[in-house]
């Protein structure tokens, strides 16, 4: 019995040593500075995800990036004929082709980013389930990839401005601010819809209808000035209302209600923070549900 006791007493520390170091697992906070450091550490992965999305978009296409000019140009012509010529929709005194194109370009970026970002988690489920990396990079890459098309599309705006004799304005310095708000709105919507689609696959059938409905709630084919002044703040709950009106104002001028822009900025901030927290809540189980 003494020998058995000696063996057990000696074996206990040996077994503990063989088990290796002990780790303490704690619940991660919803947000911390460490997450920003982690995103920065994986910045090269973000670059490759964005570059992959761009190459896939134009792989085996005859016209390549020219589609970034043809799509908004063709849509502009359709809107000009039906809304400008036939329906005589107001354009705040601007040439309707230029007016509609200044709204179509940011809208096209948003709808493209929304389509890619909402399905980013499901479309990359094999990558998510095999290796660890910050999952936030996946919808973020889908939001950044269409910026190439956005930059190319502004060349078409410049051509039309020359054609109609519209000179650049001092307000053009505000264009980057509104474009950042546009990206934030796309990121907010993508985080919400990407997480929802990972949990409920029915969401992918809702997105095309949502995009079409959202288009007519946004001042793309009509000016925001058609909305009565007392409803401007409420109209600004549509985050794109203030953003697209701001982009058009920075490029071409015209009226811009500060209440509309302020309401859109607040809505984007709340939606982005809420979308991030919702995404973080289910990030730990994404590999299991996608």
Backbone as CSV, one residue per row, in Angstrom:
resi,resn,N_x,N_y,N_z,CA_x,CA_y,CA_z,C_x,C_y,C_z
1,UNK,0.834,-1.200,0.000,0.000,0.000,0.000,0.868,1.248,0.000
2,UNK,1.983,1.212,0.784,2.874,2.360,0.788,3.465,2.602,-0.595
3,UNK,3.811,1.485,-1.293,4.355,1.658,-2.646,3.323,2.269,-3.586
4,UNK,2.081,1.840,-3.456,1.015,2.377,-4.297,0.803,3.862,-4.025
5,UNK,0.839,4.245,-2.750,0.688,5.654,-2.390,1.811,6.486,-2.943
6,UNK,3.032,5.923,-2.887,4.183,6.654,-3.403,4.054,6.882,-4.895
7,UNK,3.560,5.855,-5.580,3.389,5.985,-7.022,2.373,7.064,-7.352
8,UNK,1.266,7.097,-6.599,0.225,8.087,-6.877,0.697,9.496,-6.552
9,UNK,1.491,9.629,-5.465,1.970,10.952,-5.114,2.956,11.480,-6.139
10,UNK,3.816,10.587,-6.645,4.784,11.010,-7.653,4.113,11.212,-9.002
11,UNK,3.122,10.368,-9.312,2.461,10.426,-10.617,1.604,11.647,-10.803
12,UNK,1.103,12.227,-9.706,0.209,13.386,-9.826,0.890,14.575,-10.473
13,UNK,2.077,14.999,-9.965,2.751,16.119,-10.641,3.212,15.774,-12.041
14,UNK,3.589,14.485,-12.244,4.007,14.085,-13.587,2.864,14.221,-14.575
15,UNK,1.649,13.793,-14.167,0.476,13.900,-15.037,0.109,15.355,-15.292
16,UNK,0.256,16.175,-14.237,-0.055,17.597,-14.398,0.907,18.256,-15.373
17,UNK,2.194,17.862,-15.297,3.186,18.433,-16.203,2.946,17.990,-17.640
18,UNK,2.500,16.698,-17.791,2.251,16.183,-19.129,1.056,16.847,-19.784
19,UNK,0.140,17.356,-18.944,-1.061,18.000,-19.494,-0.749,19.315,-20.189
20,UNK,0.412,19.904,-19.927,0.789,21.141,-20.580,0.288,22.351,-19.815
21,UNK,0.561,23.539,-20.314,0.158,24.764,-19.621,-1.358,24.934,-19.633
22,UNK,-1.835,25.603,-18.630,-3.273,25.851,-18.500,-3.622,27.183,-19.134
23,UNK,-4.737,27.245,-19.856,-5.193,28.451,-20.510,-6.521,28.882,-19.907
24,UNK,-6.671,30.148,-19.744,-7.917,30.695,-19.226,-8.701,31.320,-20.366
25,UNK,-9.896,30.829,-20.605,-10.728,31.296,-21.694,-11.732,32.281,-21.135
26,UNK,-11.696,33.495,-21.669,-12.611,34.530,-21.227,-13.466,34.987,-22.397
27,UNK,-14.661,35.468,-22.084,-15.541,35.994,-23.107,-14.987,37.326,-23.609
28,UNK,-14.890,37.430,-24.954,-14.332,38.638,-25.528,-15.375,39.753,-25.510
29,UNK,-14.928,40.953,-25.270,-15.839,42.073,-25.264,-16.363,42.347,-26.668
30,UNK,-17.490,43.081,-26.698,-18.081,43.395,-27.997,-17.145,44.250,-28.841
31,UNK,-16.344,45.072,-28.200,-15.383,45.886,-28.939,-14.182,46.127,-28.054
32,UNK,-13.018,46.096,-28.631,-11.799,46.378,-27.894,-10.745,46.863,-28.877
33,UNK,-9.730,47.518,-28.344,-8.651,48.014,-29.180,-7.892,46.870,-29.835
34,UNK,-7.911,45.715,-29.199,-7.217,44.554,-29.753,-7.780,44.166,-31.113
35,UNK,-9.080,44.381,-31.322,-9.686,44.034,-32.603,-9.138,44.910,-33.721
36,UNK,-8.938,46.190,-33.448,-8.345,47.056,-34.454,-6.918,46.619,-34.778
37,UNK,-6.185,46.222,-33.763,-4.826,45.736,-33.991,-4.846,44.451,-34.821
38,UNK,-5.840,43.610,-34.568,-5.940,42.361,-35.320,-6.308,42.626,-36.777
39,UNK,-7.214,43.553,-37.006,-7.574,43.909,-38.377,-6.361,44.474,-39.118
40,UNK,-5.574,45.289,-38.434,-4.374,45.841,-39.060,-3.365,44.743,-39.359
41,UNK,-3.269,43.774,-38.475,-2.328,42.674,-38.696,-2.724,41.835,-39.911
42,UNK,-4.016,41.779,-40.218,-4.498,40.986,-41.349,-4.796,41.863,-42.563
43,UNK,-4.168,43.028,-42.653,-4.463,43.946,-43.753,-4.091,43.361,-45.109
44,UNK,-3.057,42.519,-45.164,-2.688,41.913,-46.437,-3.763,40.938,-46.910
45,UNK,-4.390,40.231,-45.972,-5.483,39.340,-46.340,-6.647,40.141,-46.902
46,UNK,-6.915,41.298,-46.312,-7.975,42.161,-46.827,-7.661,42.575,-48.262
47,UNK,-6.421,42.924,-48.509,-6.018,43.307,-49.865,-6.271,42.169,-50.849
48,UNK,-5.891,40.957,-50.494,-6.069,39.824,-51.402,-7.542,39.473,-51.594
49,UNK,-8.356,39.636,-50.562,-9.796,39.395,-50.714,-10.423,40.410,-51.660
50,UNK,-10.019,41.671,-51.523,-10.540,42.710,-52.414,-10.080,42.456,-53.844
51,UNK,-8.819,42.152,-54.019,-8.285,41.903,-55.353,-8.927,40.669,-55.989
52,UNK,-9.208,39.644,-55.177,-9.886,38.450,-55.695,-11.289,38.798,-56.202
53,UNK,-12.026,39.606,-55.434,-13.374,39.994,-55.846,-13.348,40.803,-57.142
54,UNK,-12.350,41.672,-57.278,-12.254,42.475,-58.504,-11.952,41.581,-59.703
55,UNK,-11.035,40.628,-59.548,-10.687,39.749,-60.660,-11.854,38.846,-61.032
56,UNK,-12.579,38.343,-60.045,-13.731,37.490,-60.329,-14.809,38.270,-61.075
57,UNK,-14.980,39.538,-60.726,-16.011,40.366,-61.356,-15.791,40.497,-62.860
58,UNK,-14.523,40.643,-63.263,-14.230,40.906,-64.670,-13.516,39.735,-65.360
59,UNK,-13.544,38.578,-64.740,-12.891,37.414,-65.341,-13.642,36.985,-66.600
60,UNK,-12.897,36.765,-67.669,-13.438,36.300,-68.951,-14.528,37.238,-69.483
61,UNK,-14.353,38.538,-69.298,-15.261,39.518,-69.886,-14.542,40.231,-71.020
62,UNK,-15.283,40.504,-72.094,-14.670,41.136,-73.258,-14.405,42.620,-73.029
63,UNK,-15.296,43.285,-72.280,-15.180,44.729,-72.093,-14.493,45.106,-70.791
64,UNK,-14.410,44.180,-69.842,-13.713,44.442,-68.585,-14.327,45.585,-67.808
65,UNK,-13.469,46.497,-67.354,-13.907,47.583,-66.491,-14.779,48.593,-67.238
66,UNK,-14.869,48.468,-68.555,-15.744,49.357,-69.329,-17.197,49.216,-68.899
67,UNK,-17.564,48.064,-68.332,-18.922,47.880,-67.835,-19.255,48.892,-66.746
68,UNK,-18.247,49.374,-66.043,-18.490,50.389,-65.010,-18.982,51.691,-65.623
69,UNK,-18.731,51.901,-66.926,-19.240,53.074,-67.627,-20.548,52.776,-68.356
70,UNK,-20.654,51.588,-68.935,-21.817,51.267,-69.743,-23.079,51.106,-68.906
71,UNK,-22.976,50.480,-67.750,-24.171,50.229,-66.940,-24.831,51.525,-66.472
72,UNK,-24.118,52.441,-65.812,-24.795,53.684,-65.421,-25.203,54.536,-66.619
73,UNK,-24.444,54.488,-67.719,-24.804,55.279,-68.897,-26.112,54.789,-69.499
74,UNK,-26.261,53.465,-69.618,-27.499,52.916,-70.175,-28.688,53.204,-69.263
75,UNK,-28.503,53.056,-67.962,-29.586,53.350,-67.025,-29.946,54.827,-67.049
76,UNK,-28.949,55.687,-67.197,-29.193,57.126,-67.285,-30.072,57.458,-68.478
77,UNK,-29.813,56.829,-69.618,-30.617,57.080,-70.817,-32.064,56.666,-70.591
78,UNK,-32.261,55.500,-69.967,-33.619,55.030,-69.691,-34.349,55.999,-68.761
79,UNK,-33.685,56.423,-67.693,-34.300,57.363,-66.754,-34.585,58.710,-67.430
80,UNK,-33.664,59.132,-68.288,-33.843,60.414,-68.972,-35.095,60.384,-69.861
81,UNK,-35.291,59.273,-70.577,-36.442,59.166,-71.475,-37.747,59.102,-70.691
82,UNK,-37.804,58.228,-69.677,-39.082,57.975,-69.000,-39.391,59.006,-67.916
83,UNK,-38.384,59.395,-67.164,-38.638,60.335,-66.067,-38.406,61.788,-66.483
84,UNK,-37.394,62.009,-67.327,-37.097,63.377,-67.732,-37.980,63.878,-68.852
85,UNK,-38.144,63.067,-69.920,-38.905,63.494,-71.091,-40.403,63.239,-70.941
86,UNK,-40.775,62.047,-70.514,-42.186,61.677,-70.474,-42.877,62.140,-69.191
87,UNK,-42.264,61.879,-68.047,-42.892,62.238,-66.772,-42.565,63.663,-66.328
88,UNK,-41.575,64.271,-66.947,-41.168,65.650,-66.624,-40.868,65.821,-65.127
89,UNK,-40.093,64.891,-64.596,-39.690,64.966,-63.200,-38.699,66.111,-63.020
90,UNK,-38.854,66.855,-61.951,-37.969,67.992,-61.689,-36.533,67.527,-61.461
91,UNK,-35.598,68.379,-61.892,-34.181,68.085,-61.677,-33.459,69.287,-61.075
92,UNK,-34.194,70.123,-60.350,-33.625,71.311,-59.677,-32.891,72.230,-60.639
93,UNK,-33.400,72.330,-61.877,-32.796,73.226,-62.848,-31.558,72.690,-63.528
94,UNK,-31.151,71.469,-63.227,-29.977,70.861,-63.852,-30.398,70.037,-65.063
95,UNK,-29.510,69.830,-66.027,-29.819,68.904,-67.129,-30.118,67.514,-66.563
96,UNK,-31.257,66.944,-66.966,-31.678,65.702,-66.325,-30.666,64.564,-66.504
97,UNK,-30.027,64.395,-67.667,-29.017,63.323,-67.764,-27.918,63.458,-66.717
98,UNK,-27.420,64.676,-66.533,-26.366,64.892,-65.543,-26.902,64.726,-64.129
99,UNK,-28.122,65.210,-63.905,-28.759,65.078,-62.596,-28.930,63.616,-62.206
100,UNK,-29.483,62.815,-63.115,-29.735,61.409,-62.799,-28.443,60.618,-62.670
101,UNK,-27.439,60.943,-63.488,-26.172,60.214,-63.410,-25.471,60.475,-62.090
102,UNK,-25.549,61.703,-61.577,-24.917,62.021,-60.293,-25.561,61.248,-59.146
103,UNK,-26.806,60.814,-59.307,-27.436,59.975,-58.299,-27.238,58.493,-58.558
104,UNK,-27.165,58.138,-59.848,-27.023,56.725,-60.205,-25.678,56.147,-59.800
105,UNK,-24.624,56.936,-59.925,-23.285,56.399,-59.649,-23.130,55.991,-58.185
106,UNK,-23.459,56.836,-57.199,-23.375,56.346,-55.814,-24.380,55.239,-55.529
107,UNK,-25.560,55.282,-56.164,-26.532,54.220,-55.937,-26.020,52.886,-56.483
108,UNK,-25.399,52.913,-57.671,-24.867,51.686,-58.257,-23.785,51.087,-57.366
109,UNK,-22.934,51.945,-56.821,-21.925,51.436,-55.882,-22.595,50.779,-54.685
110,UNK,-23.589,51.440,-54.109,-24.242,50.904,-52.916,-24.930,49.580,-53.210
111,UNK,-25.669,49.501,-54.297,-26.380,48.252,-54.609,-25.412,47.116,-54.908
112,UNK,-24.285,47.418,-55.561,-23.278,46.388,-55.831,-22.626,45.916,-54.544
113,UNK,-22.260,46.862,-53.672,-21.659,46.496,-52.389,-22.641,45.714,-51.528
114,UNK,-23.911,46.082,-51.585,-24.916,45.379,-50.795,-25.107,43.957,-51.291
115,UNK,-25.130,43.775,-52.603,-25.290,42.430,-53.165,-24.102,41.539,-52.800
116,UNK,-22.890,42.092,-52.879,-21.721,41.296,-52.532,-21.539,41.105,-51.044
117,UNK,-21.777,42.172,-50.267,-21.568,42.081,-48.826,-22.586,41.226,-48.123
118,UNK,-23.842,41.233,-48.584,-24.882,40.460,-47.914,-24.654,38.957,-48.041
119,UNK,-24.051,38.527,-49.128,-23.782,37.101,-49.299,-22.337,36.718,-49.061
120,UNK,-21.540,37.628,-48.511,-20.106,37.386,-48.374,-19.810,36.211,-47.449
121,UNK,-20.501,36.118,-46.340,-20.217,35.043,-45.377,-20.604,33.685,-45.943
122,UNK,-21.766,33.605,-46.566,-22.217,32.331,-47.130,-21.329,31.915,-48.297
123,UNK,-20.948,32.858,-49.133,-20.129,32.538,-50.303,-18.697,32.152,-49.927
124,UNK,-18.247,32.559,-48.746,-16.892,32.219,-48.288,-16.922,31.228,-47.126
125,UNK,-17.960,30.401,-47.068,-18.098,29.492,-45.924,-16.963,28.476,-45.844
126,UNK,-16.410,28.055,-46.973,-15.307,27.089,-46.922,-14.069,27.719,-46.294
127,UNK,-13.811,28.973,-46.616,-12.667,29.666,-46.016,-12.905,29.915,-44.532
128,UNK,-14.113,30.304,-44.164,-14.424,30.614,-42.775,-14.338,29.378,-41.899
129,UNK,-14.750,28.244,-42.419,-14.787,27.030,-41.608,-13.442,26.317,-41.508
130,UNK,-12.430,26.747,-42.273,-11.161,26.020,-42.286,-10.026,26.743,-41.580
131,UNK,-10.045,28.061,-41.556,-8.905,28.795,-41.008,-9.427,30.002,-40.246
132,UNK,-8.663,30.392,-39.235,-9.084,31.552,-38.454,-8.522,32.836,-39.057
133,UNK,-9.358,33.835,-39.100,-8.975,35.212,-39.418,-10.148,36.085,-38.986
134,UNK,-9.964,37.382,-38.847,-11.090,38.233,-38.461,-12.200,38.167,-39.509
135,UNK,-13.353,37.637,-39.131,-14.443,37.444,-40.086,-14.951,38.767,-40.659
136,UNK,-14.699,39.847,-39.963,-15.142,41.153,-40.428,-14.509,41.516,-41.773
137,UNK,-13.368,40.924,-42.093,-12.695,41.228,-43.345,-13.511,40.798,-44.558
138,UNK,-14.344,39.788,-44.416,-15.080,39.256,-45.564,-16.123,40.247,-46.077
139,UNK,-17.065,40.707,-45.239,-17.989,41.735,-45.767,-17.301,43.062,-46.058
140,UNK,-16.227,43.370,-45.331,-15.503,44.605,-45.588,-14.868,44.587,-46.976
141,UNK,-14.337,43.444,-47.390,-13.752,43.332,-48.730,-14.814,43.515,-49.809
142,UNK,-16.021,43.003,-49.554,-17.104,43.155,-50.526,-17.539,44.607,-50.655
143,UNK,-17.368,45.390,-49.604,-17.711,46.811,-49.647,-16.624,47.616,-50.357
144,UNK,-15.377,47.210,-50.225,-14.265,47.956,-50.824,-14.066,47.646,-52.307
145,UNK,-14.390,46.437,-52.735,-14.123,46.044,-54.120,-14.831,46.927,-55.147
146,UNK,-16.101,47.309,-54.953,-16.766,48.140,-55.980,-16.251,49.570,-56.057
147,UNK,-15.308,49.958,-55.204,-14.759,51.313,-55.282,-14.033,51.542,-56.602
148,UNK,-13.522,50.484,-57.205,-12.869,50.624,-58.509,-13.879,51.094,-59.548
149,UNK,-15.061,50.442,-59.569,-16.112,50.860,-60.500,-16.577,52.283,-60.200
150,UNK,-16.657,52.622,-58.925,-17.090,53.964,-58.538,-16.131,55.020,-59.083
151,UNK,-14.833,54.771,-58.937,-13.837,55.726,-59.421,-13.903,55.874,-60.937
152,UNK,-14.076,54.757,-61.645,-14.156,54.812,-63.106,-15.419,55.543,-63.542
153,UNK,-16.525,55.339,-62.816,-17.804,55.952,-63.198,-17.753,57.469,-63.139
154,UNK,-16.950,58.020,-62.246,-16.866,59.470,-62.147,-16.241,60.090,-63.393
155,UNK,-15.550,59.296,-64.196,-15.057,59.803,-65.471,-16.219,60.173,-66.386
156,UNK,-17.286,59.384,-66.327,-18.469,59.674,-67.124,-19.133,60.972,-66.667
157,UNK,-19.153,61.204,-65.356,-19.691,62.466,-64.836,-18.868,63.636,-65.341
158,UNK,-17.555,63.490,-65.329,-16.685,64.571,-65.802,-16.949,64.882,-67.273
159,UNK,-17.173,63.833,-68.083,-17.453,64.046,-69.506,-18.762,64.806,-69.690
160,UNK,-19.802,64.411,-68.952,-21.089,65.088,-69.080,-21.025,66.522,-68.547
161,UNK,-20.234,66.748,-67.504,-20.091,68.112,-67.000,-19.464,69.018,-68.062
162,UNK,-18.494,68.496,-68.780,-17.895,69.271,-69.865,-18.909,69.484,-70.984
163,UNK,-19.686,68.457,-71.297,-20.661,68.532,-72.379,-21.726,69.589,-72.099
164,UNK,-22.208,69.637,-70.853,-23.262,70.579,-70.487,-22.713,71.900,-69.933
165,UNK,-21.405,72.033,-69.894,-20.807,73.277,-69.443,-20.937,73.523,-67.951
166,UNK,-20.945,72.468,-67.170,-21.042,72.594,-65.708,-19.631,72.638,-65.132
167,UNK,-19.273,73.765,-64.582,-17.922,73.929,-64.039,-17.832,73.334,-62.636
168,UNK,-16.671,72.807,-62.239,-16.491,72.322,-60.861,-16.726,73.433,-59.848
169,UNK,-17.240,73.065,-58.690,-17.589,74.023,-57.659,-16.661,73.864,-56.456
170,UNK,-16.640,74.917,-55.621,-15.822,74.848,-54.410,-16.331,73.772,-53.468
171,UNK,-17.646,73.450,-53.540,-18.233,72.413,-52.673,-17.702,71.029,-52.998
172,UNK,-16.924,70.912,-54.085,-16.382,69.607,-54.464,-15.488,69.022,-53.370
173,UNK,-14.950,69.874,-52.502,-14.096,69.378,-51.428,-14.881,68.522,-50.440
174,UNK,-16.223,68.622,-50.446,-17.059,67.818,-49.573,-17.357,66.446,-50.161
175,UNK,-16.992,66.216,-51.407,-17.297,64.938,-52.042,-16.680,63.752,-51.298
176,UNK,-15.393,63.788,-50.883,-14.854,62.645,-50.133,-15.613,62.351,-48.847
177,UNK,-16.136,63.383,-48.190,-16.896,63.164,-46.954,-18.159,62.366,-47.248
178,UNK,-18.875,62.761,-48.293,-20.109,62.042,-48.633,-19.809,60.639,-49.151
179,UNK,-18.674,60.456,-49.814,-18.311,59.115,-50.266,-17.966,58.211,-49.086
180,UNK,-17.325,58.766,-48.061,-17.066,57.976,-46.850,-18.372,57.585,-46.162
181,UNK,-19.331,58.510,-46.138,-20.646,58.186,-45.587,-21.328,57.100,-46.425
182,UNK,-21.147,57.168,-47.732,-21.709,56.135,-48.610,-21.114,54.764,-48.301
183,UNK,-19.802,54.703,-48.102,-19.154,53.439,-47.744,-19.629,52.946,-46.389
184,UNK,-19.797,53.863,-45.438,-20.276,53.470,-44.114,-21.693,52.917,-44.191
185,UNK,-22.545,53.522,-45.023,-23.904,53.009,-45.194,-23.890,51.620,-45.819
186,UNK,-23.025,51.412,-46.811,-22.916,50.090,-47.431,-22.393,49.054,-46.440
187,UNK,-21.422,49.451,-45.618,-20.880,48.529,-44.616,-21.928,48.173,-43.569
188,UNK,-22.719,49.154,-43.136,-23.754,48.898,-42.139,-24.792,47.917,-42.667
189,UNK,-25.297,48.181,-43.876,-26.296,47.283,-44.453,-25.719,45.896,-44.702
190,UNK,-24.457,45.823,-45.135,-23.834,44.523,-45.413,-23.649,43.713,-44.139
191,UNK,-23.261,44.359,-43.040,-23.085,43.625,-41.784,-24.399,43.035,-41.303
192,UNK,-25.457,43.824,-41.353,-26.765,43.320,-40.932,-27.214,42.159,-41.815
193,UNK,-27.186,42.364,-43.130,-27.740,41.363,-44.042,-26.842,40.138,-44.166
194,UNK,-25.514,40.313,-44.061,-24.611,39.163,-44.130,-24.832,38.236,-42.937
195,UNK,-24.984,38.814,-41.762,-25.232,38.001,-40.566,-26.595,37.335,-40.638
196,UNK,-27.592,38.076,-41.069,-28.935,37.503,-41.186,-28.973,36.389,-42.228
197,UNK,-28.277,36.591,-43.352,-28.288,35.567,-44.382,-27.535,34.313,-43.962
198,UNK,-26.490,34.486,-43.142,-25.782,33.315,-42.629,-26.687,32.474,-41.723
199,UNK,-27.612,33.134,-41.024,-28.524,32.425,-40.120,-29.802,31.972,-40.824
200,UNK,-30.319,32.825,-41.709,-31.573,32.528,-42.397,-31.346,32.720,-43.902
201,UNK,-31.302,31.640,-44.636,-31.006,31.715,-46.063,-32.139,32.361,-46.860
202,UNK,-33.295,32.559,-46.245,-34.386,33.233,-46.942,-34.038,34.671,-47.281
203,UNK,-33.082,35.245,-46.567,-32.752,36.664,-46.747,-32.279,36.934,-48.166
204,UNK,-31.608,35.978,-48.789,-31.088,36.223,-50.139,-32.212,36.450,-51.148
205,UNK,-33.404,35.917,-50.889,-34.532,36.160,-51.780,-35.173,37.525,-51.521
206,UNK,-34.927,38.071,-50.345,-35.490,39.368,-49.988,-34.663,40.529,-50.537
207,UNK,-33.372,40.318,-50.721,-32.466,41.413,-51.070,-32.792,42.057,-52.418
208,UNK,-33.071,41.304,-53.506,-33.426,41.985,-54.767,-34.657,42.874,-54.636
209,UNK,-35.686,42.391,-53.928,-36.878,43.215,-53.715,-36.543,44.438,-52.868
210,UNK,-35.737,44.250,-51.838,-35.350,45.357,-50.979,-34.584,46.413,-51.766
211,UNK,-33.689,45.990,-52.654,-32.900,46.929,-53.438,-33.783,47.747,-54.373
212,UNK,-34.736,47.095,-55.055,-35.632,47.815,-55.959,-36.506,48.800,-55.197
213,UNK,-37.021,48.382,-54.055,-37.873,49.251,-53.251,-37.074,50.440,-52.715
214,UNK,-35.834,50.170,-52.314,-34.959,51.198,-51.747,-34.618,52.260,-52.783
215,UNK,-34.508,51.848,-54.055,-34.166,52.790,-55.114,-35.185,53.925,-55.196
216,UNK,-36.460,53.595,-55.103,-37.492,54.618,-55.255,-37.750,55.379,-53.959
217,UNK,-37.156,54.923,-52.863,-37.185,55.710,-51.634,-36.002,56.670,-51.544
218,UNK,-35.128,56.614,-52.528,-33.890,57.396,-52.526,-33.935,58.413,-53.659
219,UNK,-33.463,59.633,-53.448,-33.522,60.668,-54.497,-32.511,60.434,-55.614
220,UNK,-32.783,59.408,-56.415,-31.943,59.119,-57.571,-32.565,59.697,-58.832
221,UNK,-33.846,59.393,-59.071,-34.529,59.879,-60.275,-35.307,61.156,-60.001
222,UNK,-35.387,61.558,-58.764,-36.073,62.798,-58.397,-35.241,63.500,-57.325
223,UNK,-35.370,64.814,-57.178,-34.580,65.536,-56.167,-35.224,65.431,-54.787
224,UNK,-34.409,65.502,-53.765,-34.929,65.471,-52.395,-35.730,66.717,-52.075
225,UNK,-35.595,67.764,-52.887,-36.365,68.993,-52.653,-37.849,68.799,-52.896
226,UNK,-38.243,67.707,-53.575,-39.662,67.433,-53.773,-40.343,67.034,-52.458
227,UNK,-39.561,66.558,-51.507,-40.106,66.199,-50.193,-40.327,67.489,-49.412
228,UNK,-41.517,67.693,-48.829,-41.776,68.930,-48.068,-40.746,69.141,-46.968
229,UNK,-40.455,70.379,-46.658,-39.406,70.727,-45.701,-39.655,70.103,-44.338
230,UNK,-40.929,70.014,-43.922,-41.216,69.475,-42.593,-40.956,67.975,-42.506
231,UNK,-40.813,67.314,-43.686,-40.566,65.871,-43.696,-39.116,65.529,-44.007
232,UNK,-38.264,66.534,-44.159,-36.879,66.270,-44.543,-36.143,65.431,-43.504
233,UNK,-36.320,65.731,-42.228,-35.634,64.965,-41.179,-36.116,63.517,-41.173
234,UNK,-37.427,63.320,-41.348,-37.958,61.953,-41.394,-37.462,61.231,-42.638
235,UNK,-37.413,61.940,-43.753,-36.906,61.349,-44.990,-35.443,60.958,-44.848
236,UNK,-34.716,61.675,-43.999,-33.311,61.376,-43.778,-33.068,60.089,-43.021
237,UNK,-34.129,59.456,-42.494,-33.959,58.141,-41.876,-33.532,57.100,-42.906
238,UNK,-33.796,57.403,-44.173,-33.175,56.632,-45.245,-31.744,57.127,-45.361
239,UNK,-30.755,56.365,-44.974,-29.379,56.887,-44.914,-28.864,57.366,-46.262
240,UNK,-29.373,56.796,-47.357,-28.888,57.197,-48.671,-29.498,58.504,-49.151
241,UNK,-30.583,58.947,-48.526,-31.222,60.185,-48.965,-30.279,61.369,-48.817
242,UNK,-29.701,61.528,-47.634,-28.768,62.621,-47.418,-27.454,62.431,-48.145
243,UNK,-27.009,61.176,-48.275,-25.712,60.916,-48.899,-25.755,61.223,-50.395
244,UNK,-26.748,60.679,-51.101,-26.828,60.901,-52.549,-27.144,62.351,-52.861
245,UNK,-28.002,62.972,-52.046,-28.251,64.406,-52.233,-26.973,65.203,-52.014
246,UNK,-26.149,64.789,-51.052,-24.886,65.466,-50.795,-23.885,65.284,-51.914
247,UNK,-23.817,64.077,-52.482,-22.920,63.834,-53.617,-23.317,64.707,-54.797
248,UNK,-24.618,64.767,-55.072,-25.101,65.587,-56.189,-24.839,67.078,-55.938
249,UNK,-25.031,67.501,-54.703,-24.778,68.900,-54.362,-23.302,69.254,-54.508
250,UNK,-22.424,68.353,-54.072,-20.987,68.610,-54.169,-20.526,68.678,-55.618
251,UNK,-21.151,67.879,-56.483,-20.745,67.853,-57.886,-21.371,68.971,-58.710
252,UNK,-22.678,69.196,-58.497,-23.431,70.034,-59.422,-24.080,71.244,-58.781
253,UNK,-24.191,71.262,-57.467,-24.879,72.356,-56.815,-26.348,72.049,-56.620
254,UNK,-27.132,73.069,-56.346,-28.544,72.888,-56.094,-28.839,72.926,-54.605
255,UNK,-30.125,72.818,-54.237,-30.493,72.887,-52.816,-30.078,71.634,-52.058
256,UNK,-29.761,71.814,-50.778,-29.429,70.701,-49.893,-29.877,71.070,-48.490
257,UNK,-30.780,70.284,-47.952,-31.320,70.541,-46.616,-30.378,69.952,-45.568
258,UNK,-29.911,70.782,-44.644,-28.983,70.317,-43.605,-29.637,69.285,-42.696
259,UNK,-30.952,69.403,-42.480,-31.651,68.432,-41.632,-31.637,67.053,-42.268
260,UNK,-31.757,67.012,-43.575,-31.715,65.731,-44.289,-30.364,65.056,-44.104
261,UNK,-29.291,65.824,-44.282,-27.948,65.268,-44.144,-27.689,64.842,-42.709
262,UNK,-28.076,65.665,-41.742,-27.846,65.336,-40.333,-28.576,64.065,-39.938
263,UNK,-29.824,63.921,-40.376,-30.593,62.716,-40.047,-29.956,61.475,-40.668
264,UNK,-29.444,61.601,-41.897,-28.792,60.466,-42.549,-27.493,60.080,-41.846
265,UNK,-26.741,61.083,-41.396,-25.484,60.801,-40.677,-25.780,60.047,-39.383
266,UNK,-26.785,60.484,-38.638,-27.146,59.805,-37.389,-27.613,58.384,-37.681
267,UNK,-28.437,58.223,-38.712,-28.943,56.895,-39.061,-27.812,55.953,-39.449
268,UNK,-26.864,56.452,-40.228,-25.726,55.618,-40.634,-24.898,55.216,-39.418
269,UNK,-24.653,56.170,-38.510,-23.872,55.859,-37.314,-24.537,54.799,-36.456
270,UNK,-25.837,54.935,-36.237,-26.565,53.955,-35.420,-26.602,52.597,-36.115
271,UNK,-26.871,52.598,-37.425,-26.947,51.337,-38.165,-25.598,50.633,-38.207
272,UNK,-24.516,51.393,-38.356,-23.187,50.783,-38.413,-22.795,50.196,-37.069
273,UNK,-23.041,50.938,-35.983,-22.723,50.417,-34.649,-23.575,49.195,-34.328
274,UNK,-24.874,49.266,-34.636,-25.741,48.121,-34.375,-25.379,46.918,-35.213
275,UNK,-25.050,47.142,-36.490,-24.650,46.035,-37.348,-23.368,45.370,-36.888
276,UNK,-22.420,46.177,-36.422,-21.166,45.615,-35.922,-21.399,44.778,-34.675
277,UNK,-22.190,45.289,-33.731,-22.472,44.532,-32.508,-23.229,43.251,-32.820
278,UNK,-24.173,43.314,-33.762,-24.924,42.118,-34.141,-24.001,41.098,-34.798
279,UNK,-23.092,41.582,-35.646,-22.131,40.696,-36.287,-21.217,40.044,-35.259
280,UNK,-20.724,40.819,-34.302,-19.831,40.292,-33.281,-20.526,39.272,-32.383
281,UNK,-21.812,39.445,-32.188,-22.550,38.523,-31.322,-22.558,37.109,-31.895
282,UNK,-22.635,36.995,-33.202,-22.721,35.678,-33.832,-21.428,35.265,-34.533
283,UNK,-20.384,36.073,-34.394,-19.138,35.748,-35.082,-18.540,34.441,-34.593
284,UNK,-18.657,34.164,-33.299,-18.032,32.944,-32.747,-18.655,31.675,-33.283
285,UNK,-19.909,31.743,-33.733,-20.589,30.536,-34.220,-20.744,30.545,-35.729
286,UNK,-20.123,31.497,-36.426,-20.291,31.589,-37.870,-19.829,30.314,-38.574
287,UNK,-18.700,29.747,-38.118,-18.174,28.547,-38.761,-19.138,27.374,-38.656
288,UNK,-20.018,27.397,-37.677,-20.961,26.302,-37.480,-22.252,26.500,-38.246
289,UNK,-22.630,27.755,-38.537,-23.943,27.997,-39.123,-23.890,28.300,-40.612
290,UNK,-22.717,28.706,-41.141,-22.684,29.020,-42.577,-22.668,27.734,-43.408
